[in-house]
C-alpha cells in the first residue's frame, strides 16, 4: 500500500499567516498539522500603502518555521498563496520575493476575483 502523501497549504493573509498540512489518502485530505501566526501584514495598509513593518518581520520569521516543519516532515508538495495585503501593498512584490526565498516555493498572489471565489468555496 502506498504511504499517504503530505501536502502543505500556506495562506498569507492580511491578518494571519497559516500553514495546514494534509495527508492525502486516496481521495480524502485529512488535516495533519495546523499552525497560524497573527502577523497583521495589512495593519495600516489603507493609510500607508505598505505592509506593516512588524507584520513583515513576524511573517518572515514564521516562514522560517514553516520551512523547518515541512523539511522535518519531508513535505515536498507545498502550495502558497497570498491575498489582498500582498497584492495591494507597494512593497508587496519585495515581500513576496523575500518570502519565496525563505519558504523555497513560489507564492501565487491571488487576484481579487480568485480570492472571492476561493473564499466562497471555503478553501
Backbone as JSON, one array per atom type, in Angstrom:
{
  "sequence": "XXXXXXXXXXXXXXXXXXXXXXXXXXXXXXXXXXXXXXXXXXXXXXXXXXXXXXXXXXXXXXXXXXXXXXXXXXXXXXXXXXXXXXXXXXXXXXXXXXXXXXXXXXXXXXXXXXXXXXXXXXX",
  "N": [[0.84, -1.18, 0.0], [0.56, 2.19, -0.84], [2.2, 4.87, 0.85], [0.59, 7.61, 2.58], [0.5, 10.75, 0.99], [1.87, 13.88, 1.94], [0.64, 17.18, 1.94], [1.22, 20.59, 1.92], [-0.39, 23.63, 2.64], [-0.09, 27.03, 2.42], [-1.32, 29.99, 3.59], [-1.21, 33.33, 3.12], [-2.36, 35.96, 4.57], [-4.09, 39.12, 5.16], [-4.31, 39.45, 7.89], [-3.39, 37.08, 9.14], [-0.94, 34.41, 8.93], [-1.0, 31.23, 7.79], [-0.38, 27.75, 7.99], [-1.42, 24.68, 6.82], [-1.06, 21.27, 6.95], [-1.86, 18.5, 5.1], [-2.72, 15.04, 4.92], [-2.91, 13.04, 2.17], [-4.96, 10.53, 1.44], [-5.9, 8.28, -0.7], [-8.76, 9.62, -2.12], [-9.23, 11.39, -0.11], [-8.51, 14.24, 1.94], [-6.84, 14.69, 4.83], [-6.57, 16.65, 7.65], [-3.42, 17.2, 9.11], [-1.57, 18.78, 10.4], [-1.61, 22.03, 11.79], [-0.97, 25.39, 11.86], [-0.87, 28.78, 12.92], [0.0, 32.22, 12.63], [-0.56, 35.39, 13.91], [0.16, 37.8, 12.11], [-0.52, 40.31, 11.03], [-0.11, 41.7, 8.57], [-1.55, 43.49, 6.95], [-2.12, 45.64, 8.57], [-2.7, 49.03, 8.93], [-2.39, 49.39, 6.2], [-4.19, 50.74, 4.5], [-3.71, 53.39, 5.17], [-0.93, 53.79, 4.8], [-0.15, 52.45, 2.51], [1.64, 50.43, 2.51], [3.0, 47.28, 3.67], [2.72, 46.26, 7.08], [5.52, 46.99, 9.05], [6.23, 45.54, 11.43], [4.54, 43.4, 11.09], [5.55, 42.26, 8.73], [8.06, 41.4, 9.65], [7.34, 39.47, 11.61], [5.89, 37.68, 9.97], [7.9, 36.79, 8.17], [9.66, 35.52, 9.95], [7.94, 33.51, 10.77], [7.73, 32.1, 8.38], [10.25, 30.94, 8.19], [9.99, 29.08, 10.22], [7.84, 27.55, 9.17], [9.13, 26.46, 6.93], [11.08, 24.86, 8.17], [9.45, 23.02, 9.45], [8.1, 21.76, 7.27], [10.32, 20.63, 6.04], [11.28, 18.88, 8.04], [9.17, 17.11, 8.2], [9.29, 16.07, 5.74], [7.79, 17.12, 3.6], [7.1, 17.8, 0.35], [5.33, 18.78, -1.43], [4.17, 21.75, -1.64], [1.99, 24.42, -1.44], [1.59, 27.81, -1.79], [-0.21, 30.75, -1.13], [-1.05, 34.21, -1.47], [-2.95, 37.01, -0.33], [-5.05, 39.93, -0.36], [-3.47, 41.98, 1.06], [-0.74, 41.61, 0.31], [-1.06, 41.76, -2.43], [-1.99, 44.4, -2.81], [-0.21, 46.17, -1.57], [2.45, 48.54, -1.91], [4.97, 47.59, -1.42], [4.61, 44.93, -1.74], [5.55, 43.1, -3.73], [8.29, 42.97, -3.15], [8.19, 41.88, -0.57], [7.0, 39.42, -1.23], [9.06, 38.25, -2.76], [11.09, 37.98, -0.8], [9.77, 36.24, 0.96], [9.36, 33.97, -0.67], [11.99, 33.18, -1.05], [12.68, 32.39, 1.53], [10.75, 30.37, 2.09], [11.2, 28.61, 0.0], [9.58, 27.98, -2.07], [7.34, 28.95, -4.74], [5.06, 31.73, -4.45], [1.72, 32.23, -5.04], [0.06, 35.07, -5.86], [-3.1, 35.9, -5.27], [-5.72, 37.05, -7.41], [-8.27, 39.57, -6.89], [-10.73, 38.51, -7.69], [-10.17, 35.74, -7.74], [-9.6, 35.35, -5.04], [-12.09, 35.94, -3.86], [-13.67, 33.94, -5.04], [-12.47, 31.57, -4.08], [-12.8, 31.97, -1.34], [-15.57, 31.83, -1.18], [-15.9, 29.16, -1.76], [-14.92, 28.11, 0.5], [-12.27, 27.49, 0.84]],
  "CA": [[0.0, 0.0, 0.0], [1.32, 3.43, -0.97], [2.01, 5.74, 2.02], [-0.15, 8.84, 2.33], [1.31, 11.91, 0.64], [1.57, 15.09, 2.71], [0.51, 18.39, 1.14], [1.16, 21.78, 2.78], [-1.01, 24.82, 2.06], [0.26, 28.22, 3.19], [-2.2, 31.13, 3.27], [-0.63, 34.57, 3.63], [-3.47, 36.9, 4.54], [-3.91, 40.46, 5.72], [-4.21, 39.35, 9.35], [-2.66, 35.92, 9.62], [-0.22, 33.5, 8.04], [-1.38, 29.91, 8.28], [0.02, 26.57, 7.23], [-2.1, 23.44, 7.14], [-0.52, 20.12, 6.24], [-2.85, 17.44, 4.94], [-2.32, 13.75, 4.37], [-3.83, 12.61, 1.12], [-5.13, 9.08, 1.44], [-6.92, 8.1, -1.74], [-9.38, 10.89, -2.48], [-9.5, 12.19, 1.08], [-7.48, 15.07, 2.54], [-7.02, 14.65, 6.27], [-5.66, 17.6, 8.3], [-2.36, 16.54, 9.86], [-0.87, 19.79, 11.17], [-2.22, 23.34, 11.54], [-0.35, 26.43, 12.67], [-1.2, 30.13, 12.46], [0.6, 33.36, 13.32], [-1.31, 36.63, 13.67], [1.21, 38.75, 11.73], [-1.07, 41.65, 10.8], [0.55, 42.34, 7.43], [-2.37, 44.56, 6.4], [-2.36, 46.71, 9.54], [-2.37, 50.38, 8.44], [-2.17, 49.39, 4.75], [-5.01, 51.78, 3.86], [-3.12, 54.7, 5.43], [0.46, 53.9, 4.36], [0.08, 51.78, 1.22], [2.72, 49.47, 2.72], [2.79, 46.24, 4.67], [3.16, 46.61, 8.43], [6.9, 46.54, 9.3], [6.27, 44.47, 12.44], [3.87, 42.25, 10.48], [6.52, 41.65, 7.8], [9.07, 40.72, 10.45], [6.75, 38.26, 12.19], [5.57, 36.75, 8.89], [9.13, 36.18, 7.66], [10.1, 34.56, 10.99], [7.0, 32.38, 10.69], [8.04, 31.3, 7.18], [11.4, 30.1, 8.53], [9.44, 27.96, 10.98], [7.09, 26.7, 8.25], [10.07, 25.7, 6.11], [11.69, 23.84, 9.02], [8.43, 21.98, 9.68], [7.9, 20.97, 6.05], [11.54, 19.84, 5.82], [11.36, 17.79, 9.02], [8.12, 16.14, 7.87], [9.55, 15.63, 4.37], [6.71, 17.58, 2.73], [7.66, 18.44, -0.85], [4.22, 19.38, -2.17], [3.81, 22.94, -0.87], [1.27, 25.44, -2.21], [1.49, 29.04, -1.0], [-0.99, 31.83, -1.75], [-1.14, 35.47, -0.73], [-4.21, 37.67, -0.64], [-5.16, 41.38, -0.61], [-2.4, 42.85, 1.58], [0.44, 41.48, -0.55], [-1.48, 42.21, -3.76], [-2.25, 45.83, -2.86], [0.87, 46.98, -0.97], [3.52, 48.95, -2.83], [6.12, 46.73, -1.15], [4.15, 43.55, -1.79], [6.44, 42.26, -4.55], [9.53, 42.78, -2.39], [7.86, 40.92, 0.48], [6.8, 38.13, -1.89], [10.38, 37.73, -3.11], [11.74, 37.54, 0.44], [9.04, 35.08, 1.48], [9.65, 32.82, -1.54], [13.36, 32.78, -0.76], [12.67, 31.68, 2.82], [9.94, 29.16, 2.0], [11.74, 27.7, -1.01], [8.49, 27.67, -3.01], [6.68, 30.16, -5.25], [3.81, 32.18, -3.84], [0.75, 32.75, -6.0], [-0.72, 36.18, -5.33], [-4.44, 35.74, -5.83], [-6.47, 38.24, -7.81], [-9.45, 39.78, -6.05], [-11.76, 37.56, -8.12], [-9.78, 34.4, -7.25], [-9.75, 35.34, -3.58], [-13.52, 35.87, -3.57], [-14.17, 32.63, -5.46], [-11.97, 30.56, -3.14], [-13.47, 32.2, -0.06], [-16.94, 31.31, -1.29], [-15.81, 27.71, -1.72], [-14.48, 27.7, 1.83], [-10.91, 26.94, 0.72]],
  "C": [[0.89, 1.25, 0.0], [1.1, 4.3, 0.27], [1.28, 7.02, 1.62], [0.82, 9.97, 2.03], [0.89, 13.08, 1.52], [1.61, 16.29, 1.77], [0.38, 19.56, 2.11], [0.52, 22.92, 1.99], [-0.7, 25.98, 3.0], [-0.59, 29.38, 2.68], [-1.63, 32.37, 3.95], [-1.7, 35.65, 3.48], [-3.13, 38.24, 5.16], [-3.71, 40.43, 7.23], [-3.33, 38.21, 9.82], [-1.92, 35.2, 8.5], [-0.46, 32.12, 8.61], [-0.81, 28.84, 7.37], [-0.78, 25.38, 7.75], [-1.46, 22.35, 6.3], [-1.58, 19.03, 6.27], [-2.14, 16.16, 4.54], [-3.37, 13.38, 3.35], [-3.83, 11.09, 1.1], [-6.26, 8.78, 0.47], [-7.46, 9.46, -2.14], [-9.61, 11.82, -1.31], [-8.28, 13.0, 1.49], [-7.77, 15.16, 4.03], [-6.06, 15.65, 6.91], [-4.7, 16.88, 9.24], [-1.67, 17.51, 10.82], [-1.46, 21.15, 10.8], [-1.55, 24.35, 12.46], [-0.65, 27.8, 12.05], [-0.45, 31.15, 13.3], [-0.19, 34.6, 12.93], [-0.31, 37.76, 13.36], [0.68, 40.16, 11.53], [-0.4, 42.39, 9.67], [-0.22, 43.56, 6.92], [-2.67, 45.7, 7.35], [-1.86, 48.04, 8.96], [-2.11, 50.45, 6.94], [-2.95, 50.51, 4.07], [-4.44, 53.18, 4.08], [-1.74, 54.86, 4.79], [0.71, 53.35, 2.96], [1.14, 50.69, 1.31], [2.31, 48.4, 3.73], [3.33, 46.73, 6.01], [4.59, 46.12, 8.63], [6.98, 45.42, 10.33], [5.57, 43.22, 11.91], [4.79, 41.51, 9.52], [7.52, 40.81, 8.59], [8.53, 39.41, 11.03], [6.43, 37.24, 11.11], [6.83, 36.05, 8.39], [9.72, 35.2, 8.67], [9.23, 33.31, 10.95], [7.34, 31.49, 9.5], [9.29, 30.45, 7.4], [10.91, 28.87, 9.3], [8.68, 27.0, 10.07], [8.04, 25.85, 7.4], [10.72, 24.59, 6.93], [10.71, 22.69, 9.26], [8.24, 21.12, 8.44], [9.13, 20.11, 5.77], [11.59, 18.64, 6.77], [10.31, 16.7, 8.76], [8.24, 15.6, 6.45], [8.39, 15.94, 3.41], [7.34, 18.31, 1.55], [6.58, 19.07, -1.72], [3.69, 20.53, -1.33], [3.17, 23.94, -1.82], [1.11, 26.66, -1.33], [0.72, 30.08, -1.81], [-0.97, 33.05, -0.84], [-2.39, 36.21, -1.21], [-4.03, 39.19, -0.7], [-3.96, 42.2, -0.14], [-1.17, 42.81, 0.67], [0.13, 42.01, -1.95], [-1.52, 43.73, -3.86], [-1.1, 46.71, -2.36], [1.93, 47.32, -1.99], [4.79, 48.12, -2.61], [5.76, 45.25, -1.16], [5.06, 42.63, -2.59], [7.75, 41.98, -3.84], [9.3, 41.74, -1.28], [7.7, 39.53, -0.11], [8.14, 37.48, -2.22], [11.12, 37.22, -1.88], [11.09, 36.27, 0.97], [9.33, 33.83, 0.65], [11.05, 32.29, -1.29], [13.43, 31.96, 0.53], [11.94, 30.35, 2.7], [10.53, 28.13, 1.04], [10.72, 27.28, -2.04], [7.9, 28.97, -3.52], [5.4, 30.46, -4.49], [2.93, 32.74, -4.94], [-0.03, 33.86, -5.31], [-2.06, 36.14, -6.03], [-4.99, 37.08, -6.29], [-7.64, 38.41, -6.86], [-10.54, 38.8, -6.39], [-11.44, 36.15, -7.63], [-9.97, 34.29, -5.75], [-11.22, 35.21, -3.19], [-14.09, 34.5, -3.9], [-13.73, 31.55, -4.47], [-12.58, 30.72, -1.76], [-14.88, 31.64, -0.06], [-16.97, 29.8, -1.24], [-15.38, 27.2, -0.36], [-13.08, 27.13, 1.83], [-9.98, 27.73, 1.61]]
}
